[in-house]
Amino acid sequence: MSTPRPIVTIDDPDDPRLADFRALIDADVRPDRRGIVIAEGVNVVDRLLRSPYRARAILGVPGKLAALAPTLTAAPDVAVYEVDKWLLSDVVGFRVTRGVLASADRPAPVSPASVVGGGGRFVVLEGLNDFENLGSLFRNAAAFGLNGVLLDRRCADPLYRRSVRVSMGHVFSMPFAVLDDPWPQSMSVFAEADVPVLAMTPRAAAGSVFEADVRASWAVLLGAEGPGLSEQALAAASEWRRIPMSDGVDSLNVATAGAVAFAALSVGRVFGEPNAG
Amino acid sequence: MSTPRPIVTIDDPDDPRLADFRALIDADVRPDRRGIVIAEGVNVVDRLLRSPYRARAILGVPGKLAALAPTLTAAPDVAVYEVDKWLLSDVVGFRVTRGVLASADRPAPVSPASVVGGGGRFVVLEGLNDFENLGSLFRNAAAFGLNGVLLDRRCADPLYRRSVRVSMGHVFSMPFAVLDDPWPQSMSVFAEADVPVLAMTPRAAAGSVFEADVRASWAVLLGAEGPGLSEQALAAASEWRRIPMSDGVDSLNVATAGAVAFAALSVGRVFGEPNAG
């Protein structure tokens, strides 16, 4: 095992080595402008360092860097900067409660076919522009062992800081790709891979997701809370499925609906054995 | 149908009739000090007005009050104050994006036995001190038609403003009660009502929640994210159940785990028919 880089202590807020982390509130609303992904907190940074993403730098207070020590040893090429909590918040531009951040290069986008081509279990999102719901969906997709997330062009960026955080860092290990316009025609990638698309909708014409056929491959199609799926997306789906719920209640949060659907389609199929732990 | 009170326009931020809504950030961290419950947004205020809660006053901008007009007609005793959006934010102490608030009296607490005594389907929460997770759990409990929520003394207040908002106002219609200390002995109310308590835990000794016996009555027991359930609570449960998930992934968000468990225990049992809509 290589020796990790020594940790560099910085006490000048204008130090140019802090550039990746400067004024995050302003800079990272459009991360595509900079191509830099930010991870926050020990667990998320740890997951970044164990992922295929190329980490650039880590910035944190001593206690949090100590908590990351085992992972840092395995990532010898990453610059590690130690600062006190005041300097950290000063540089970042808001109070950093999690005590450590990492920056990483944004990887090149991959094609939907490369994600979906081999079949498996997927979620497809239409118009999901809420960063936190998007992050939660990645977390839930990881929890149920999905093979990838597909997004239409109107979805938010899963690599935006808040999505990364809410995903608990699972965006770094869960394959994802953007389905280009024209949407929903671009969902044809699923038909080509023989993966049926199950649109989640409360409509009465939809059968219960708990009564769907047992299949090795499927894609759950979800729309944003409120508007739900467009007519075009519903028409392009292989079938419609609903979560059996009480009448008169708003639908579930979209990420929660995803979790229930993933569970329903996995029951007694994929996860036969208890988890360890 | 009675005529609703006329809407009163207020343009003085110091008007004493605005007392319920003043400086909410400071005042409502401990709503038990004031006994006033705050609802935010058209949908949540609407749900409050249709609930058994006694509304005190409504404060909003003209457009949002107009959206509530049908419900206001049915609630003629409630004072309605119209302000512009600047005054609204000025009084409340933060920028009110939802444009309308309502205040209501906090109802007298009810006993656990009065909620649980007749049997049914429940969720029991241990140490859940996150307002948003708590609100989400109420929303999910309502979605799956549960009969009540039981809280240990360390749980957050479901009637705190942020819980109310995240619950989408379902706290107003979902019965809940606090299980006193000594906890978890106070869970004996379930045994007395012949309601088995299913503790959700990732432990290998737990069977899948999807393989639990079909029952008309059950209570799902959930702990806070991170610590999970205490040994004492686990020992007091009737049985242990897990959600089948991938290894190496943090457990689901507690409210999401609740939704999956409620769905699993309801499949093909309670909700045989599709929803309308």
Boltz contact constraints between the chains, C-beta under 6 A:
constraints:
  - contact:
      token1: [A, 142]
      token2: [B, 249]
      max_distance: 6.0
  - contact:
      token1: [A, 143]
      token2: [B, 245]
      max_distance: 6.0
  - contact:
      token1: [A, 143]
      token2: [B, 249]
      max_distance: 6.0
  - contact:
      token1: [A, 143]
      token2: [B, 252]
      max_distance: 6.0
  - contact:
      token1: [A, 145]
      token2: [B, 246]
      max_distance: 6.0
  - contact:
      token1: [A, 168]
      token2: [B, 250]
      max_distance: 6.0
  - contact:
      token1: [A, 202]
      token2: [B, 275]
      max_distance: 6.0
  - contact:
      token1: [A, 202]
      token2: [B, 277]
      max_distance: 6.0
  - contact:
      token1: [A, 204]
      token2: [B, 274]
      max_distance: 6.0
  - contact:
      token1: [A, 210]
      token2: [B, 267]
      max_distance: 6.0
  - contact:
      token1: [A, 244]
      token2: [B, 271]
      max_distance: 6.0
  - contact:
      token1: [A, 245]
      token2: [B, 143]
      max_distance: 6.0
  - contact:
      token1: [A, 245]
      token2: [B, 275]
      max_distance: 6.0
  - contact:
      token1: [A, 246]
      token2: [B, 145]
      max_distance: 6.0
  - contact:
      token1: [A, 247]
      token2: [B, 275]
      max_distance: 6.0
  - contact:
      token1: [A, 247]
      token2: [B, 276]
      max_distance: 6.0
  - contact:
      token1: [A, 249]
      token2: [B, 142]
      max_distance: 6.0
  - contact:
      token1: [A, 249]
      token2: [B, 143]
      max_distance: 6.0
  - contact:
      token1: [A, 250]
      token2: [B, 168]
      max_distance: 6.0
  - contact:
      token1: [A, 252]
      token2: [B, 143]
      max_distance: 6.0
  - contact:
      token1: [A, 256]
      token2: [B, 256]
      max_distance: 6.0
  - contact:
      token1: [A, 256]
      token2: [B, 259]
      max_distance: 6.0
  - contact:
      token1: [A, 259]
      token2: [B, 256]
      max_distance: 6.0
  - contact:
      token1: [A, 259]
      token2: [B, 260]
      max_distance: 6.0
  - contact:
      token1: [A, 260]
      token2: [B, 259]
      max_distance: 6.0
  - contact:
      token1: [A, 260]
      token2: [B, 260]
      max_distance: 6.0
  - contact:
      token1: [A, 260]
      token2: [B, 263]
      max_distance: 6.0
  - contact:
      token1: [A, 263]
      token2: [B, 260]
      max_distance: 6.0
  - contact:
      token1: [A, 267]
      token2: [B, 210]
      max_distance: 6.0
  - contact:
      token1: [A, 271]
      token2: [B, 244]
      max_distance: 6.0
  - contact:
      token1: [A, 274]
      token2: [B, 204]
      max_distance: 6.0
  - contact:
      token1: [A, 275]
      token2: [B, 202]
      max_distance: 6.0
  - contact:
      token1: [A, 275]
      token2: [B, 245]
      max_distance: 6.0
  - contact:
      token1: [A, 275]
      token2: [B, 247]
      max_distance: 6.0
  - contact:
      token1: [A, 276]
      token2: [B, 247]
      max_distance: 6.0
  - contact:
      token1: [A, 277]
      token2: [B, 202]
      max_distance: 6.0
